[in-house]
Amino acid sequence: MAIDTSAAHCAAALLLGDGSVATCVVEMTKGQAEQLIPIIQSLLSDNDLTFDDLSAVGVGTGPGNFTGIRIAVSAARGIALGRSIPAIGVNGFEVLSYQQPRPITALISAPRNQAYMQHFTETGEDAPTMIDTSTVVIDGPVTPEQTVDEKVMIIARIAKAKIGTDHGRPVPLYVRAADAAPPRDPAPKILT
């Protein structure tokens, strides 16, 4: 199974035993935390499966929406812990560059005319960065656009390939600092 809530959607995919993939994508700007588990349960039920039938959980780790990424990563880690199966993180750059000839540059849209970027060479990859899309020109091939369905299916395929490897626990991939900041005012006094 694979899940992703890194943008304005809730997405889940099941890589089935016959090699086919079943997906469910619901576009939403908020409410992913409340909808993700019911979407997973519905997808499992539609394919005559239960959580007991899962062998691993792949999860999109970003970059993207900070809260959305944490929702999916937490859900994946919880399901994996409860079922004693691996949780495997797959970042958006891995998804975009999956089976693409190298060298290639992966771009993920970000707010305010920006994008997350990672360049892949024949032998490795550069560190992810944030760029201003109104001023930066990419030299060379760029990964093609993908639908949410395609992305969550690729997360499932990459996660399956990582089963049995030392992949570590999934953690969010943050390329930039959060927009939110702690309040400047001191905390109110608690009366007892």
C-alpha positions as CSV (number, residue, x, y, z in Angstrom):
1,M,0.0,0.0,0.0
2,A,1.1,3.6,-0.6
3,I,-0.4,6.9,0.7
4,D,0.3,10.5,0.0
5,T,-1.2,13.8,1.4
6,S,1.7,16.1,0.5
7,A,-0.6,18.5,-1.5
8,A,-4.3,19.3,-1.8
9,H,-5.4,15.6,-1.9
10,C,-5.7,12.3,-0.1
11,A,-4.3,9.5,-2.2
12,A,-3.9,5.8,-1.6
13,A,-2.8,2.9,-3.8
14,L,-2.7,-0.8,-3.5
15,L,-0.1,-2.8,-5.4
16,L,-2.0,-6.1,-5.8
17,G,-0.5,-9.6,-6.1
18,D,-1.2,-9.8,-9.8
19,G,0.9,-6.7,-10.4
20,S,-2.1,-4.4,-11.0
21,V,-2.6,-1.2,-8.9
22,A,-5.9,0.1,-7.4
23,T,-5.9,3.7,-6.5
24,C,-8.2,6.2,-4.7
25,V,-7.6,9.9,-5.0
26,V,-9.8,12.6,-3.3
27,E,-8.9,16.2,-4.0
28,M,-9.2,18.3,-0.8
29,T,-7.5,21.4,0.6
30,K,-8.1,20.4,4.2
31,G,-9.5,17.4,6.2
32,Q,-6.9,14.9,5.1
33,A,-6.4,13.7,8.7
34,E,-10.0,12.8,9.0
35,Q,-10.4,11.2,5.6
36,L,-7.1,9.3,5.1
37,I,-7.9,6.2,7.1
38,P,-11.5,5.9,5.7
39,I,-10.1,6.1,2.2
40,I,-7.6,3.4,3.0
41,Q,-10.3,1.2,4.5
42,S,-12.6,1.7,1.5
43,L,-9.8,0.9,-1.0
44,L,-8.9,-2.3,1.0
45,S,-12.6,-3.3,1.2
46,D,-13.2,-2.7,-2.5
47,N,-10.4,-5.2,-3.2
48,D,-11.5,-7.7,-0.6
49,L,-8.5,-7.0,1.6
50,T,-7.9,-5.9,5.2
51,F,-5.0,-4.3,7.0
52,D,-3.9,-7.8,7.8
53,D,-3.2,-8.4,4.1
54,L,-0.6,-5.5,3.8
55,S,3.1,-6.4,3.6
56,A,4.4,-2.8,3.7
57,V,3.3,0.8,3.7
58,G,4.9,3.3,1.3
59,V,4.4,7.0,2.1
60,G,5.1,10.2,0.2
61,T,7.4,12.3,2.4
62,G,7.4,15.5,0.5
63,P,8.4,18.2,-0.1
64,G,5.0,19.8,-0.1
65,N,2.4,20.9,2.5
66,F,4.0,20.6,5.9
67,T,0.8,19.4,7.7
68,G,-0.2,17.1,4.9
69,I,3.2,15.4,4.9
70,R,3.1,14.8,8.7
71,I,-0.4,13.3,8.4
72,A,0.6,10.7,5.9
73,V,4.0,9.9,7.6
74,S,2.2,9.5,11.0
75,A,-0.5,7.3,9.5
76,A,2.1,5.1,7.7
77,R,4.2,4.7,10.7
78,G,1.1,3.9,12.9
79,I,-0.2,1.3,10.4
80,A,3.2,-0.3,10.1
81,L,3.7,-0.4,13.9
82,G,0.3,-1.9,14.4
83,R,0.8,-4.6,11.7
84,S,4.5,-5.2,12.3
85,I,5.3,-4.4,8.7
86,P,7.8,-1.9,7.2
87,A,6.9,1.8,6.6
88,I,8.9,3.1,3.7
89,G,9.3,6.8,2.8
90,V,9.5,7.9,-0.8
91,N,10.2,11.5,-1.6
92,G,8.6,13.4,-4.5
93,F,11.9,13.7,-6.3
94,E,12.3,9.9,-6.3
95,V,8.8,9.7,-7.7
96,L,9.4,12.2,-10.5
97,S,12.7,10.7,-11.6
98,Y,11.4,7.1,-11.4
99,Q,12.5,5.3,-14.6
100,Q,13.6,8.6,-16.3
101,P,16.8,8.8,-18.2
102,R,19.6,10.8,-16.4
103,P,20.7,13.5,-16.2
104,I,17.4,15.1,-15.3
105,T,16.0,17.7,-13.0
106,A,12.9,17.1,-10.9
107,L,10.7,20.2,-10.1
108,I,7.9,20.2,-7.6
109,S,5.7,23.4,-7.5
110,A,5.7,25.4,-4.4
111,P,3.9,28.6,-3.3
112,R,4.9,32.2,-4.4
113,N,6.5,31.4,-7.8
114,Q,8.9,28.9,-6.3
115,A,9.7,25.3,-6.8
116,Y,11.5,22.5,-5.1
117,M,14.3,21.2,-7.3
118,Q,16.7,18.3,-7.3
119,H,19.1,17.4,-10.1
120,F,19.9,13.8,-10.8
121,T,23.2,12.9,-12.6
122,E,24.1,9.5,-14.0
123,T,25.9,8.6,-10.8
124,G,23.9,10.4,-8.0
125,E,21.9,13.4,-7.1
126,D,22.4,17.0,-5.8
127,A,20.8,18.1,-2.6
128,P,17.2,19.4,-3.0
129,T,16.9,23.2,-3.1
130,M,14.3,25.9,-3.4
131,I,14.3,28.1,-6.6
132,D,12.4,31.1,-7.8
133,T,10.7,30.0,-11.0
134,S,10.4,33.6,-12.3
135,T,14.2,34.0,-12.5
136,V,15.9,30.6,-12.7
137,V,16.3,28.8,-16.0
138,I,16.8,25.1,-15.9
139,D,19.5,23.8,-18.3
140,G,18.7,20.3,-19.5
141,P,15.8,17.9,-19.4
142,V,13.1,18.3,-16.7
143,T,10.9,15.5,-15.4
144,P,7.4,15.2,-17.0
145,E,4.3,16.2,-15.1
146,Q,2.4,13.4,-13.3
147,T,-1.1,13.0,-12.0
148,V,-1.8,12.2,-8.4
149,D,-2.8,8.7,-9.4
150,E,0.5,8.2,-11.2
151,K,2.5,9.6,-8.2
152,V,0.8,7.3,-5.6
153,M,1.2,4.3,-7.9
154,I,5.0,5.1,-8.3
155,I,5.3,5.5,-4.5
156,A,3.9,1.9,-4.2
157,R,6.3,0.5,-6.8
158,I,9.4,2.3,-5.2
159,A,8.3,1.2,-1.7
160,K,8.0,-2.4,-2.9
161,A,11.5,-2.3,-4.4
162,K,12.9,-1.0,-1.0
163,I,11.4,-3.8,1.0
164,G,14.2,-5.7,2.7
165,T,16.7,-2.8,2.3
166,D,17.9,-0.5,5.0
167,H,15.5,2.4,4.3
168,G,15.0,3.7,7.9
169,R,11.8,5.1,9.2
170,P,9.9,7.5,6.9
171,V,10.4,11.2,7.9
172,P,9.2,14.3,6.2
173,L,11.4,16.0,3.6
174,Y,11.4,19.7,4.3
175,V,13.4,21.8,1.8
176,R,12.4,25.2,3.3
177,A,11.5,26.5,6.7
178,A,7.9,26.6,7.9
179,D,5.8,29.7,7.2
180,A,4.4,29.6,10.7
181,A,6.3,31.2,13.6
182,P,5.9,31.1,17.3
183,P,3.9,34.0,18.8
184,R,5.9,37.0,20.0
185,D,3.6,37.7,23.0
186,P,4.4,35.9,26.2
187,A,2.1,33.0,27.1
188,P,-0.8,34.0,29.4
189,K,-0.6,33.2,33.1
190,I,-2.6,30.2,34.2
191,L,-4.7,30.8,37.2
192,T,-5.1,28.0,39.7
